[in-house]
């Protein structure tokens, strides 16, 4: 999470304006990353289950699993920009 937060701050300073960030994950070790991005996304597992993480604002959970879930998330995020 700290590395992602630092990267977001560096890009904001470099390009002189804020931008929206997105993080995609499918396990508990993604928690810290998902807490610091603007659009946190959880990708479902092949069996349809997903990791339950509490305390993350604006969390989106994909309907699709694996690569189809990643594509779903990217298209949704870009479409809303």
Secondary structure, DSSP 8 states (H G I E B T S, - for coil): -HHHHHHHHHHHHHHTS----EEEESSGGGHHHHHHSSEEEEEE-TTS-----SS-TT-EEEEEEHHHHHHHHHHHHHHT-
